[in-house]
């Protein structure tokens, strides 16, 4: 709101800049440019159509009445030794930049296409390169199962996109690319076996080795979920990466991994509902545990006693998780056996439709047919034959194995030790990250607020560990 104030010999342009606070109250600053009064804190009190501005710091006050059109405040300006009528005019703020606006990142961005020559297909993605002359270490990112874009996007959350931005800002070039059949990449994800995807990873490495700003001796792979297993396959073959980072890779055979997926054969919404229930149960468990710890402290328990309690709780949690996984596998393994025993899709789908109906009666026939279709894709059949231990002994490069303790899709309890044991070289590190789930999100209490709601981000513990591990392999600057 602004308008000149009449004073002896002329007028003074005056402005109140009003801000609405999250609590619903208002705050203002007073600007009187000719008197070099700038951003003086001003209280705002509103009672119906009456509004009072009070700048205690300079002893000034304006009390005005809002006009019927709501565009003016008419009243009295008061300051030490002087009073004058004043009318303020409401001037709306200029339109703000759209919420989608982002400042350009401080690195180079290139849209790229590269070829998987053995399979005669092209893959499209984005290469981000840090500012400066280089040469830079680089990584190619590999997504989890299912057709995903280059950001590894789940709703508004972008696992691979967030990882790429973080690493590039800190001196690591990143290639992320769309899966087969997505965003300009050729082929079809549902028809791609782990071996097919390993050739895609090798093509990405070959492309990065041709880029002039990159250090060809320090080009690696980072894979999420199945992408982690693909990275290990590529590392066991000719011209391997310089290093590998896996995020929730599987150690169990593919059939067992699929058999422990919540809502196997059901649509994504059903599987997500089951997963959300597990997350709520774990959150309740964590709250209960913390409350008991606080009670023990209040009752005089010392640190060793609390640690014993925590260790017992972890053992109990581990046992309960194994019990859940065993029960799920017992229920769902027969479905996968039907797929394995019936190589003909039509025969398998007929048997699966009947089995799904028996497991969850009362649903529309289309639901069972769709489930049978999902369980007999080329990818599903190939993953049922996938054995993550295959070729691990041939991996000789450094490997960082990361897994979250809150991963309900690929449990760290069963999978991480198997990978660590299968990798025979001495350059392997394995870490379980507390509170991190399969999407490598930290606890919701650590998420930033966006538009008043918690917005998931990649866990800081994972980001920091990946960055420091990669940079530790780089030679010291000359």
C-alpha positions in Angstrom: 0.0 0.0 0.0 1.4 3.4 -0.9 0.4 7.1 -1.3 2.2 10.4 -0.7 1.7 12.0 2.7 0.9 15.7 2.7 3.4 17.7 4.7 4.1 21.5 4.9 5.8 22.5 1.7 5.0 19.3 -0.3 4.4 15.6 0.1 6.3 12.4 1.0 5.8 9.1 -0.9 5.1 6.5 1.7 4.8 2.7 1.3 3.7 -0.2 3.6 4.7 -3.6 2.3 2.4 -6.2 3.9 3.1 -9.9 4.2 0.6 -12.5 5.3 2.1 -15.0 7.7 1.4 -18.8 7.9 -0.6 -18.1 11.1 -3.0 -15.9 9.2 -1.8 -12.7 10.9 0.0 -9.9 9.0 3.3 -8.1 9.2 4.5 -5.0 7.4 7.5 -2.8 6.7 7.5 1.0 6.2 9.4 2.6 3.4 9.8 6.5 3.1 12.5 6.8 0.5 13.1 10.6 0.7 13.8 10.3 4.4 15.9 7.2 3.9 13.5 5.2 6.0 13.7 1.7 4.7 12.1 -1.6 5.9 11.1 -0.3 9.3 9.2 -3.2 11.1 5.5 -2.3 11.4 2.8 -4.1 13.4 -0.5 -4.6 11.6 -3.8 -4.8 13.6 -7.1 -5.4 11.9 -10.6 -5.1 13.4 -13.2 -5.5 10.8 -12.7 -2.7 8.2 -10.4 -0.8 10.5 -6.6 -1.3 10.0 -3.8 0.1 12.2 -0.2 0.2 11.2 2.2 1.0 14.0 6.0 1.5 13.5 7.2 1.6 17.0 10.9 2.1 16.0 10.0 5.6 14.6 6.9 6.3 16.7 4.6 6.5 13.7 1.0 5.2 13.3 -1.7 5.1 10.7 -5.3 4.2 11.5 -7.5 3.9 8.5 -10.9 2.6 7.4 -11.2 0.3 4.3 -13.4 1.7 1.5 -16.3 -0.2 0.1 -14.3 -1.2 -3.0 -11.6 -2.6 -0.8 -8.9 -0.7 -2.8 -8.2 2.1 -0.3 -7.6 2.8 3.4 -8.7 6.4 4.5 -7.6 7.7 7.9 -5.1 9.6 10.0 -1.3 9.5 10.0 0.3 10.4 13.4 3.9 11.0 14.2 5.6 13.0 17.0 4.5 16.6 16.6 2.4 16.1 13.5 -0.9 14.7 12.3 -2.4 14.6 8.8 -5.1 12.8 6.9 -3.9 10.0 4.6 -5.4 7.7 2.1 -3.5 4.5 1.2 -4.0 2.8 -2.1 -3.8 -1.0 -2.4 -1.3 -2.0 -5.1 -1.3 -5.8 -5.6 2.2 -7.4 -5.9 3.5 -8.2 -9.4 2.8 -11.8 -10.6 5.4 -14.2 -9.1 7.3 -16.6 -11.2 5.5 -19.9 -11.8 6.2 -22.6 -9.3 7.8 -24.7 -12.0 10.5 -22.0 -12.4 14.0 -23.2 -11.5 17.2 -21.3 -11.6 19.6 -22.9 -14.1 21.9 -25.4 -12.3 25.6 -24.6 -12.1 26.7 -27.3 -14.5 26.5 -28.3 -18.2 23.5 -30.2 -19.5 23.4 -32.2 -22.7 20.6 -34.2 -24.3 22.3 -37.3 -25.7 21.6 -40.4 -27.7 23.9 -43.5 -27.7 23.8 -46.9 -29.3 23.6 -50.4 -27.9 25.1 -51.9 -31.1 24.8 -55.6 -30.3 21.0 -55.2 -29.9 20.7 -52.5 -32.6 18.9 -50.0 -30.6 19.4 -46.4 -29.4 19.0 -45.1 -25.9 18.2 -41.4 -25.1 19.1 -39.5 -21.9 20.8 -36.6 -20.3 24.5 -36.1 -19.5 25.3 -33.5 -16.8 28.9 -32.3 -16.5 30.3 -30.2 -13.7 31.6 -26.7 -14.4 35.3 -26.4 -15.1 37.9 -27.9 -17.3 37.9 -31.5 -16.0 38.6 -34.3 -16.4 35.8 -35.5 -14.1 34.9 -38.9 -12.7 31.6 -40.1 -14.2 28.8 -42.5 -13.5 25.9 -44.0 -15.5 22.7 -44.5 -13.5 20.6 -47.7 -13.9 17.0 -47.9 -12.8 15.0 -50.5 -10.9 12.7 -53.0 -12.7 9.7 -51.7 -14.7 9.7 -49.1 -17.5 11.1 -45.9 -16.0 12.2 -42.5 -17.3 15.7 -41.2 -16.8 14.9 -39.7 -13.4 13.7 -43.0 -11.9 10.5 -41.2 -11.1 7.9 -42.4 -8.6 5.1 -39.8 -8.5 6.8 -36.5 -7.9 9.9 -38.2 -6.4 12.9 -38.5 -8.6 15.5 -40.8 -7.2 17.9 -40.9 -10.1 17.2 -37.2 -11.0 18.0 -36.2 -7.4 21.1 -38.3 -7.3 22.3 -36.9 -10.7 21.9 -33.3 -9.5 23.6 -33.9 -6.2 26.7 -35.6 -7.7 27.1 -33.2 -10.6 27.1 -30.2 -8.3 29.9 -31.9 -6.4 32.2 -32.8 -9.3 30.9 -36.1 -10.7 29.5 -36.2 -14.2 26.3 -38.2 -14.6 24.6 -40.0 -17.5 21.0 -41.0 -16.8 18.9 -42.5 -19.6 15.4 -43.6 -20.3 14.6 -47.3 -20.1 13.9 -49.3 -23.3 10.6 -48.1 -24.8 10.5 -44.8 -22.7 11.3 -41.2 -23.7 12.8 -41.9 -27.1 14.8 -45.0 -26.1 14.2 -48.0 -28.5 13.1 -51.5 -27.5 10.6 -52.6 -24.9 11.3 -52.9 -21.1 8.9 -55.8 -20.6 10.8 -57.8 -23.2 14.3 -57.0 -21.7 16.1 -59.6 -19.7 18.9 -58.8 -17.2 21.4 -59.7 -19.8 19.8 -57.3 -22.3 20.0 -54.5 -19.7 23.6 -55.4 -18.9 24.4 -54.6 -22.6 22.6 -51.3 -22.2 24.9 -50.5 -19.2 28.0 -51.5 -21.3 26.8 -49.2 -24.1 26.4 -46.3 -21.5 30.0 -46.9 -20.3 31.3 -46.9 -23.8 29.6 -43.6 -24.6 31.0 -42.0 -21.4 34.5 -43.1 -22.4 34.3 -41.1 -25.6 33.5 -37.8 -23.8 36.5 -35.4 -23.8 35.8 -33.8 -20.3 35.6 -37.1 -18.5 38.3 -39.2 -16.8 38.2 -42.5 -18.6 39.9 -44.2 -15.7 37.1 -43.3 -13.2 33.8 -44.1 -14.9 31.4 -46.3 -12.9 27.9 -47.5 -12.6 25.3 -46.8 -9.9 22.2 -49.0 -10.0 18.9 -49.0 -8.0 17.2 -52.3 -7.3 17.5 -54.5 -10.4 19.8 -51.8 -11.8 22.3 -52.6 -9.0 22.3 -56.3 -10.1 22.7 -55.1 -13.8 25.7 -53.0 -12.7 27.3 -56.0 -11.1 26.7 -58.1 -14.3 28.4 -55.4 -16.4 31.3 -55.4 -13.9 31.9 -59.1 -14.4 32.3 -58.7 -18.2 34.9 -57.3 -20.6 35.7 -53.6 -20.3 34.1 -53.3 -16.8 33.3 -50.1 -15.0 36.0 -48.6 -12.6 33.6 -49.0 -9.7 30.0 -50.0 -8.9 27.5 -48.6 -6.3 24.3 -50.7 -5.7 21.2 -49.3 -4.0 19.0 -52.2 -2.7 20.3 -54.8 -5.1 19.0 -58.4 -4.7 21.2 -61.2 -3.4 18.5 -63.9 -3.4 17.4 -65.7 -6.6 14.9 -63.8 -8.7 12.1 -66.2 -7.9 12.5 -65.6 -4.1 12.7 -61.8 -4.6 9.5 -61.8 -6.7 7.8 -64.1 -4.2 8.3 -61.6 -1.4 6.9 -58.6 -3.3 3.7 -57.2 -1.6 0.6 -57.8 -3.8 2.3 -60.0 -6.4 0.3 -60.0 -9.6 -2.0 -57.3 -8.3 -2.3 -53.8 -9.8 0.2 -51.2 -8.5 -2.4 -49.4 -6.3 -3.1 -52.6 -4.3 0.6 -53.4 -3.9 1.2 -49.8 -2.7 -1.6 -50.1 -0.2 0.0 -53.2 1.3 3.4 -51.4 1.4 1.9 -48.4 3.1 0.4 -50.6 5.8 3.8 -52.1 6.4 5.3 -48.6 6.6 2.7 -47.5 9.2 3.3 -50.6 11.3 7.1 -49.9 11.3 6.5 -46.3 12.2 4.3 -47.4 15.1 7.0 -49.8 16.2 9.6 -47.0 16.1 7.4 -44.7 18.1 6.7 -47.3 20.7 10.4 -48.2 21.0 11.3 -44.5 21.5 8.6 -44.1 24.2 10.0 -47.1 26.1 13.5 -45.7 25.9 12.4 -42.3 27.3 10.6 -44.2 30.1 13.7 -46.2 30.9 15.7 -43.0 31.1 13.2 -41.4 33.4 13.3 -44.5 35.6 17.1 -44.2 35.9 18.3 -46.7 33.2 21.9 -46.2 32.1 23.3 -46.3 28.6 24.3 -50.0 28.6 20.9 -51.0 29.8 19.2 -49.0 27.0 21.6 -50.5 24.5 20.7 -54.1 25.6 17.0 -53.1 25.1 17.7 -51.8 21.6 19.7 -54.9 20.7 16.8 -57.1 21.8 14.3 -55.1 19.9 16.4 -55.3 16.7 16.6 -59.1 17.1 12.9 -59.2 17.6 12.3 -57.0 14.6 14.6 -59.2 12.4 12.7 -62.3 13.5 9.4 -60.8 12.7 10.5 -59.5 9.3 11.8 -63.0 8.4 8.5 -64.5 9.6 6.6 -62.1 7.4 8.8 -62.8 4.3 8.5 -66.6 4.8 4.7 -66.4 5.0 4.5 -64.2 2.0 6.8 -66.5 0.0 4.7 -69.5 1.0 1.6 -67.8 -0.2 3.0 -66.5 -3.5 5.5 -69.1 -4.6 2.8 -71.3 -6.1 1.9 -68.5 -8.5 5.5 -68.3 -9.7 5.7 -72.1 -10.0 2.7 -72.0 -12.4 4.6 -69.6 -14.6 7.8 -71.7 -14.4 6.0 -75.0 -15.2 4.0 -73.6 -18.1 6.2 -72.1 -20.8 3.1 -71.5 -22.9 1.6 -68.1 -21.9 -2.0 -69.0 -22.7 -1.8 -72.2 -20.5 0.0 -70.4 -17.7 -2.5 -67.5 -17.7 -5.5 -69.9 -17.5 -4.0 -71.5 -14.4 -2.9 -68.2 -12.9 -6.4 -66.7 -13.3 -7.9 -69.5 -11.3 -5.2 -69.4 -8.6 -5.6 -65.6 -8.2 -9.3 -66.0 -7.9 -8.9 -68.6 -5.1 -6.5 -66.3 -3.3 -8.7 -63.2 -3.5 -12.3 -64.2 -4.5 -15.0 -61.6 -5.3 -13.1 -59.4 -7.7 -14.0 -58.7 -11.3 -12.7 -61.2 -13.8 -10.6 -58.5 -15.5 -8.5 -58.1 -12.3 -7.5 -61.8 -12.4 -6.8 -61.6 -16.2 -4.6 -58.6 -15.8 -2.7 -60.2 -12.9 -2.0 -63.3 -15.0 -0.8 -61.1 -17.9 1.7 -59.3 -15.5 3.0 -62.6 -14.3 3.8 -64.0 -17.7 5.7 -61.1 -19.4 9.0 -61.8 -21.0 10.7 -59.9 -18.2 9.0 -61.9 -15.4 10.0 -65.2 -17.0 13.6 -64.1 -17.4 13.8 -62.7 -13.8 12.5 -66.0 -12.4 15.6 -67.5 -13.9 17.9 -64.8 -12.7 20.5 -65.7 -10.1 22.3 -62.7 -8.6 25.2 -64.8 -7.4 26.0 -65.6 -11.1 29.3 -64.0 -12.2 29.9 -62.2 -8.8 33.3 -63.9 -8.4 34.4 -62.2 -11.6 33.8 -58.7 -10.3 37.2 -57.2 -9.5 36.4 -53.4 -9.3 35.6 -51.6 -6.0 31.9 -52.1 -5.0 29.8 -50.1 -2.5 26.7 -52.1 -1.4 24.0 -49.9 0.2 20.7 -51.0 1.6 18.0 -49.4 3.8 16.8 -50.9 7.0 13.2 -49.9 6.0 13.3 -51.7 2.6 10.1 -53.9 2.4 10.7 -54.8 -1.2 14.2 -56.2 -1.2 15.0 -56.9 2.5 18.5 -56.0 3.6 18.4 -58.9 6.1 18.5 -61.6 3.5 19.9 -59.8 0.4 22.9 -57.7 1.5 24.9 -60.5 3.2 24.5 -62.7 0.2 26.0 -60.1 -2.1 28.8 -59.3 0.3 29.7 -63.0 0.5 29.5 -63.6 -3.3 31.9 -60.8 -4.1 35.2 -62.3 -3.5 37.5 -59.3 -4.0 38.7 -57.2 -1.0 37.4 -53.9 -2.4 33.8 -54.3 -1.2 32.1 -52.2 1.4 28.5 -52.9 2.6 26.4 -50.5 4.6 22.9 -50.7 6.0 21.4 -47.2 6.3 19.1 -46.7 9.2 15.6 -45.4 8.4 16.1 -45.6 4.6 13.5 -47.4 2.5 13.7 -49.1 -0.9 13.4 -45.7 -2.8 16.3 -44.4 -0.7 14.1 -41.9 1.1 15.0 -41.1 4.7 12.4 -40.9 7.5 9.5 -38.4 6.7 10.6 -36.3 9.6 13.7 -35.4 7.6 11.8 -34.3 4.4 11.6 -30.6 3.5 8.2 -28.8 3.5 7.0 -27.9 0.0 3.7 -26.0 -0.2 3.0 -26.9 3.4 3.5 -30.7 2.8 6.5 -33.0 3.4 8.2 -33.7 0.1 10.3 -36.8 -0.2 14.0 -36.4 -1.1 16.9 -38.8 -1.5 18.3 -39.6 2.0 21.2 -37.3 2.9 23.1 -40.3 4.5 23.1 -42.1 1.2 24.1 -39.1 -0.9 27.0 -38.2 1.4 28.3 -41.7 1.5 28.2 -42.2 -2.3 29.9 -38.9 -3.0 32.7 -39.4 -0.4 33.3 -43.0 -1.5 33.6 -42.0 -5.2 35.9 -39.1 -4.4 38.1 -41.2 -2.2 39.1 -43.3 -5.2 40.2 -40.2 -7.1 44.0 -39.4 -7.3 45.0 -36.4 -5.2 45.2 -33.1 -7.1 48.7 -32.3 -8.5 
